[in-house]
Amino acid sequence: MSDSDAMRQPEEEISAGSGGDTSGFEAIAEQVRAEQKNSRRKRVLTLLDTLLICALAALIAILIRAFVITPLKIDGDSMENVLSDGDVVLLSKISVKNRDPKRYEIVVAEKPDGGSVVKRVIGLPGEVLYTDESGLIHVFKKDRSGELAEEVELEAKYAYSVSFRGLLGTKDNPMVLVEDEFCLLGDNRTVSKDSRFYGPFSKDSLKGIAVYRILPLGRFGTIG
């Protein structure tokens, strides 16, 4: 062996060693790429889950607002002193669909000429109402023959005299409520446009029952 061959041999061996088996490095690189791919997939799935949850929450909120309960801002002072202009109440839509409103409950009804009113239920289906000469409200139930029977004793604060009789009628020409009709009156009757102006309100015109006042916070709670 020549001296030159002897000097080249280690160099070749070193070169061969540096170009040896690289499968370990490739395995590590492949593992890193797989982890990065899985990480990206997880981020995408997390984003999709978040978007789905937000969409479902929005849908539930829309359905609740449309069919169950919705906030309503009071406009005007026809329900003073119980409800004031600017108060915000929660309106239960599902309640009025599942049952008839009770006497004295506050409801929201659609007016014949458009828009809506917030009033108190005074007369129920099948009853007869009129005001006497002093403006005091009388409510009667009818018997099976259609004749006036017992008089409903209204709470004094709801039977007080009215400044305008209108369609509420007199004893000789009373307001007669057929099935699914209600007489709605505002508490502040000197300024309220209610059944005295529009006549009876049908069950279909009722949009909900006012159940809670949420604003102002100082008057938060059930509505009397």
C-alpha positions, 0 to 999 in steps of 0.5 A, a space after each residue: 500500500 502506498 503512502 498516499 493510499 494509507 493517508 486517504 483511507 481514514 478520510 474515506 472511512 470518515 466520509 462513509 461514516 457521515 453518510 451512514 444510516 439516517 433512518 432515525 432522523 427521518 423518523 423524528 422528522 416524520 413524528 414532528 410533522 405528524 404532531 404538527 398536522 394533528 395540532 392543526 387538525 385540533 385547532 380547526 376542530 376546536 374552532 368549528 366546535 366554538 362556531 357551532 356552539 355560538 350558532 346554537 346559542 344564537 338560535 336558542 336566543 332567537 327562538 326564546 325571543 320569538 316564542 317564549 319571552 322577550 323584553 319590552 320597553 314601555 312607551 307612554 304613561 297609560 299604566 302609571 303608577 304601576 308601569 312608567 315610561 321607559 320601564 323595561 319588562 319581560 313579556 311571556 309569550 308562551 303563557 298567553 298561548 297556553 292559557 287565557 290571561 287572568 283578570 288584572 294581569 297586564 298584557 300586550 295586545 295588537 291594536 286594530 290600526 297597528 302597533 301595540 298597547 300595554 293594558 290590564 285585563 278587566 273583562 273576561 270572555 263571556 262577560 258584560 261590562 258597562 259604566 254607571 252615571 258616575 263612571 264606575 265600572 260594572 262587570 257581570 257574568 251571564 247565565 246559560 240563557 245569556 241573561 246577566 247573572 252575578 256581578 263581579 266585584 272588582 277591586 276598588 282600585 280597578 273599578 274607579 270612575 272613568 273620564 270617558 266611557 266610549 265603547 265600554 257602554 251603559 247599562 242599556 247598551 253594555 259591552 258584551 264579550 264573546 268567547 275569546 274576547 277581553 276588555 283591556 283598560 289602562 290604569 291611568 285611564 284619563 290618558 289611556 287609549 284602550 277598549 273604550 276606544 278600540 273595543 274588545 281585544 281578541 285572544 289572537 291579538 294578545 302577544 304576551 303577559 308582562 311578568 317581570 320588570 327588569 329596568 330600572 334596577 331599583 324597581 326590579 321584580 314582579 309586576 303588580 
